[in-house]
Amino acid sequence: MSDDALPEPDRLDGAPHPRETAALFGQNAAEAQFLAAFNTGRLPHGWLLSGPKGIGKASFAWRAARFLLATPMVQDDGLFGAPPAPASLDIGDEHPVVPRLKALSEPGLCLIRRGPRPDGKALSDVIRVEEVRRLKSFFQMSAGGNGRRVVIVDCADEMNPNAANALLKELEEPPADAVLFLIAHRPSGLLPTIRSRCRVLRFQPLGADDLRAALQQAGFAPPPEMAGLAELAGGSVGTAARLLSQDGLGLYADLLRLLQGLPRLDRPLALQLADATAGKQGEDRFDLTLNLLDTALARLARRGASGIPSPEIVQDEDALLARLSPGPLAARGWADLAASLTQRARRGRAVNLDPAALTFDMFLELDRQAATLPAA
């Protein structure tokens, strides 16, 4: 299998790649910080873009790359003085840098991401050192265009130790006018020396309005329950898109309906939900069921521990959470169950146990837990 036949590891199925994203929503503060550094003339070489997955870090990196590669290095004073400092990262589609970046043919950019395995049949699970070593030849080439070079690492969390050490060497002595964007969903897992050589730019989860706009830009039709989707997705465009493509809101509502009957398990509904996870076609449904059950258990534990309602994902959810988790003792029981329940199911799936049986067994565990919880 050729490299071209493999999926892009940094592209969400059914959505445009971040390099094709025209606008960035909900991250004005991050953009303002970057522009302020640019306009002072003291732009750091390394930027660590941190925050939950799917909230726009990669879209920002590509947006900033377009801006840096299209903006002249030295402003010409001319007859009327220097032009005003840029107020946004917008670069028009007519600029020649834009189509080159979309085609991955821009000589001023190097993209570091997971490549193919040695046999070429699938993508590697990690960014290997060979990918990072490409930076050496990239930095040795004569700078074209406006003289800048931009590197995007998507994502830095996926580097293996050798790759991380190789990147650290480049960060220690970067060439002049080079800017590296490291996208990190879990920056605490990176080498402290890598973090110390980068300026951290933090990205925030999107609110419902920004999430709606981002989904529409990506070609998804936002549902009427936009506030619930934003809460369930944690403000992540990527997560929201996956939930929409797999009817995640509908499945979450079904799981709450199952919880509603506890401690008298609705067995027909439990069997129906479990059967949907069976076979090859049910693999995605199994993963989604586990993820949403994790979410429901976490919300149960949080409701009982704090006594504070969270924004509802579906109607009347808080009344159900308050009934099943009326206080700290009940919250501890749900938290203990959450710590092990879906992990056991994932381990069982890894050794090819029947996913439908694993799912139904989880529902039985929920029923047993509900029957033993203290009332307050």
C-alpha positions in Angstrom: 0.0 0.0 0.0 1.4 3.4 -1.0 1.6 6.3 1.4 -1.0 8.1 -0.7 -3.5 5.3 0.0 -3.2 5.6 3.7 -5.6 7.9 5.6 -4.2 11.2 7.0 -3.6 10.6 10.7 -4.5 14.3 11.5 -7.8 14.3 9.6 -11.2 13.5 11.1 -13.3 11.1 8.9 -15.9 13.0 6.9 -14.5 16.5 7.8 -12.1 18.9 6.0 -8.4 18.7 7.1 -7.4 21.6 9.4 -5.3 23.1 6.6 -8.5 23.6 4.6 -10.4 25.3 7.5 -11.2 28.9 6.4 -12.1 30.3 9.8 -11.3 29.6 13.5 -14.1 29.9 16.0 -13.9 30.5 19.8 -10.2 31.1 20.1 -9.9 34.8 19.8 -7.7 35.0 23.0 -5.1 32.6 21.6 -5.0 34.5 18.3 -4.6 37.8 20.1 -1.7 36.5 22.1 0.1 35.2 19.0 -0.5 38.5 17.1 0.8 40.5 20.1 4.1 38.6 20.1 4.4 38.9 16.3 3.8 42.7 16.3 6.5 43.3 19.0 9.0 41.6 16.7 9.9 39.1 19.4 8.2 36.0 18.1 9.2 32.8 20.0 10.7 30.0 17.9 8.6 27.3 19.7 4.9 27.4 20.4 3.1 24.7 22.5 -0.6 24.6 21.5 -2.3 23.0 24.4 -5.9 22.0 25.2 -8.4 19.2 24.7 -8.5 17.4 21.4 -10.7 18.8 18.7 -11.1 22.4 19.8 -9.1 24.1 17.0 -5.4 23.8 17.9 -4.5 22.3 14.5 -6.7 24.7 12.6 -4.9 27.6 14.4 -1.5 26.1 13.6 -2.3 26.0 9.9 -3.9 29.5 10.1 -0.7 30.9 11.7 1.4 29.1 9.2 -0.4 30.7 6.3 0.0 34.1 8.0 3.7 33.7 8.7 4.5 32.4 5.2 2.5 35.1 3.4 3.5 38.1 5.5 6.7 40.0 4.5 9.6 39.7 6.9 10.5 43.4 6.8 7.8 46.0 6.3 8.8 48.6 3.7 8.5 52.1 5.2 7.9 53.6 1.8 6.8 57.2 1.3 4.0 57.1 3.9 5.7 55.1 6.7 5.3 51.5 7.8 1.8 49.9 7.3 -0.2 49.2 10.4 0.5 46.1 12.4 -1.8 43.2 11.3 -4.9 42.9 13.4 -5.8 39.3 12.4 -4.2 36.2 10.9 -6.5 36.3 7.9 -4.9 35.6 4.5 -7.0 35.7 1.4 -7.4 32.7 -0.8 -5.9 34.6 -3.7 -2.4 34.5 -2.0 -0.2 31.8 -3.7 0.8 30.4 -0.3 -2.8 29.2 0.3 -3.1 26.6 -2.5 0.4 25.4 -1.9 -0.3 24.7 1.8 -3.6 22.9 0.9 -1.6 20.7 -1.6 1.2 20.2 0.9 3.6 21.6 -1.7 4.7 24.8 0.2 8.5 24.6 0.5 8.5 26.8 3.6 6.4 24.3 5.7 7.4 20.9 7.2 4.6 18.7 8.6 5.6 16.1 11.2 2.9 13.5 11.9 2.6 9.7 12.1 3.8 8.0 9.0 3.5 4.5 7.6 4.8 1.5 9.4 7.9 -0.1 7.9 5.8 -2.5 5.9 3.8 0.3 4.5 0.5 -1.4 5.1 -0.8 0.9 7.9 -0.1 4.0 9.8 2.3 3.8 12.7 0.9 4.2 16.2 3.6 6.8 17.1 5.6 9.5 15.4 8.9 7.8 14.9 12.4 9.4 14.9 12.6 9.2 11.1 9.8 11.7 10.8 11.5 14.2 13.0 14.9 13.8 11.4 13.4 15.3 8.2 13.7 18.6 10.0 17.5 18.6 9.6 17.4 18.6 5.8 14.4 21.0 5.9 16.3 23.6 7.9 19.4 23.1 5.7 17.6 24.1 2.6 17.7 27.7 1.4 14.7 29.6 2.7 12.3 30.5 -0.1 9.4 32.9 -0.2 9.6 35.5 2.5 12.5 33.7 4.3 10.5 32.0 7.1 10.2 28.3 7.8 7.3 26.8 9.7 7.0 23.4 11.3 3.8 21.8 12.5 4.0 18.7 14.8 0.5 17.1 14.9 0.5 15.9 17.5 3.5 16.0 19.8 1.8 13.6 22.3 2.4 10.8 19.7 6.2 11.1 19.5 8.1 8.1 20.8 11.1 8.9 23.1 13.6 8.9 20.2 11.5 11.3 18.2 11.0 13.6 21.2 14.8 13.8 21.8 15.4 14.5 18.2 12.8 17.3 18.3 14.4 18.7 21.4 17.7 19.1 19.6 16.0 21.2 16.9 14.3 23.3 19.5 17.5 24.0 21.3 19.2 25.6 18.3 16.5 26.5 15.8 17.6 28.4 12.7 16.7 32.1 12.4 13.2 32.9 11.3 11.9 29.3 12.0 8.7 28.8 14.0 7.6 25.4 15.3 4.0 24.7 16.4 3.7 21.7 18.7 0.1 20.5 19.0 -0.4 18.7 22.4 -3.6 17.3 23.9 -1.7 16.3 27.0 1.3 18.6 27.3 2.2 17.2 30.8 3.4 14.0 29.0 6.0 15.9 27.0 9.6 16.2 28.1 10.0 19.1 30.5 12.9 20.4 28.4 10.6 20.5 25.4 7.9 22.4 27.3 10.5 24.9 28.7 11.7 25.8 25.2 8.2 26.7 24.0 5.7 29.4 24.7 2.4 27.8 25.8 -0.7 28.9 24.0 -3.8 27.5 25.7 -7.0 26.8 23.8 -10.4 26.6 25.5 -13.4 24.3 24.8 -16.0 25.9 22.5 -19.4 27.2 23.6 -22.6 26.1 21.9 -22.6 29.1 19.4 -19.0 28.7 18.3 -19.4 25.0 18.1 -22.4 25.3 15.9 -20.5 27.7 13.5 -17.5 25.3 13.4 -19.7 22.3 12.7 -21.4 24.1 9.8 -18.1 25.1 8.4 -17.0 21.5 8.5 -20.1 20.4 6.6 -22.2 19.0 9.5 -25.8 20.0 10.2 -26.0 21.0 13.9 -28.9 19.4 15.7 -31.7 21.3 17.5 -30.2 20.1 20.8 -27.0 22.2 20.3 -26.5 23.0 23.9 -26.7 19.3 24.8 -24.3 18.3 22.1 -21.8 21.0 23.3 -22.0 19.6 26.8 -21.6 16.0 25.7 -18.8 16.8 23.4 -16.9 18.9 26.0 -16.7 21.8 23.6 -14.7 19.8 21.1 -15.6 20.1 17.4 -14.0 16.8 16.6 -15.9 15.0 19.3 -19.1 16.7 18.3 -18.6 15.6 14.7 -18.1 12.0 15.7 -21.2 12.1 17.9 -23.3 13.5 15.1 -22.1 10.9 12.6 -22.8 8.0 15.1 -26.1 9.4 16.6 -24.3 9.9 20.0 -27.0 12.1 21.4 -29.6 9.4 20.7 -27.4 6.7 22.3 -26.8 8.8 25.4 -30.5 9.4 25.8 -31.0 5.6 25.5 -28.4 5.0 28.2 -30.1 7.5 30.5 -33.4 5.8 29.8 -31.7 2.5 31.0 -30.5 4.3 34.1 -33.9 5.6 34.8 -35.2 2.1 35.5 -32.5 1.2 38.0 -32.5 -0.7 40.3 -35.0 -2.6 38.1 -33.1 -3.1 34.9 -35.1 -2.7 31.7 -33.8 -6.0 30.2 -35.4 -5.6 26.7 -33.7 -2.2 26.3 -30.5 -3.5 27.8 -30.5 -6.4 25.3 -31.3 -4.0 22.4 -28.4 -1.7 23.3 -26.0 -4.7 23.8 -27.0 -6.4 20.5 -26.1 -3.2 18.6 -22.5 -3.6 19.6 -22.2 -7.1 18.2 -20.0 -8.2 15.2 -17.7 -6.2 13.0 -20.3 -3.6 12.2 -20.8 -3.0 15.9 -17.2 -2.1 16.8 -17.8 1.7 16.6 -21.0 1.3 18.5 -19.2 -0.6 21.2 -16.6 2.1 21.6 -19.2 4.8 21.6 -21.3 3.0 24.2 -18.3 2.7 26.5 -17.3 6.4 26.1 -20.8 7.6 26.8 -21.3 5.3 29.7 -18.0 6.7 31.1 -19.5 10.2 30.7 -22.8 9.2 32.4 -21.0 7.6 35.4 -18.7 10.6 35.8 -21.7 13.0 35.8 -23.4 10.8 38.4 -20.4 10.9 40.7 -19.9 14.6 40.2 -23.6 15.3 40.9 -23.6 13.4 44.2 -20.2 14.8 45.4 -21.0 18.4 44.7 -24.7 18.6 44.9 -24.5 21.1 42.0 -26.5 20.5 38.8 -24.5 20.4 35.6 -25.9 21.7 32.3 -28.3 19.0 31.0 -27.4 17.0 27.9 -31.0 15.7 27.6 -34.2 16.9 29.2 -34.8 15.9 32.8 -31.3 14.5 33.2 -30.5 16.3 36.4 -33.5 14.8 38.2 -32.3 11.3 37.3 -28.7 12.1 38.4 -29.9 13.5 41.7 -32.1 10.4 42.4 -29.3 7.9 41.7 -26.6 9.9 43.3 -28.2 11.9 46.2 -25.0 12.5 48.2 -21.3 11.8 48.7 -21.7 8.2 49.7 -23.6 7.4 46.5 -21.1 9.4 44.5 -18.2 7.3 45.8 -20.0 4.2 44.7 -20.5 5.5 41.2 -16.9 6.8 41.0 -15.5 3.4 42.1 -17.6 1.7 39.5 -16.6 4.1 36.8 -12.9 3.4 37.6 -13.2 -0.2 36.6 -16.3 -1.0 34.6 -15.6 0.2 31.1 -11.9 -0.6 31.5 -12.8 -4.3 32.1 -15.0 -4.2 29.0 -12.2 -2.8 26.9 -9.8 -5.5 28.1 -12.3 -8.1 27.4 -12.8 -6.8 23.8 -9.0 -6.8 23.4 -9.0 -10.6 23.9 -11.9 -11.0 21.5 -14.7 -11.7 24.0 -18.2 -11.1 22.7 -18.9 -7.4 22.7 -22.6 -7.8 23.2 -22.1 -10.0 26.2 -19.6 -7.6 27.7 -22.0 -4.7 27.2 -24.9 -6.5 28.8 -22.7 -7.5 31.7 -21.9 -3.8 32.2 -25.6 -3.1 32.4 -26.1 -5.8 35.0 -23.3 -4.2 37.1 -25.1 -0.9 36.9 -28.2 -2.6 38.2 -26.4 -4.3 41.1 -24.7 -1.0 42.0 -27.9 0.9 42.1 -29.5 -1.7 44.4 -26.7 -1.3 47.0 -26.3 2.5 47.0 -27.1 4.3 50.2 -30.1 6.6 50.1 -28.2 9.7 51.2 
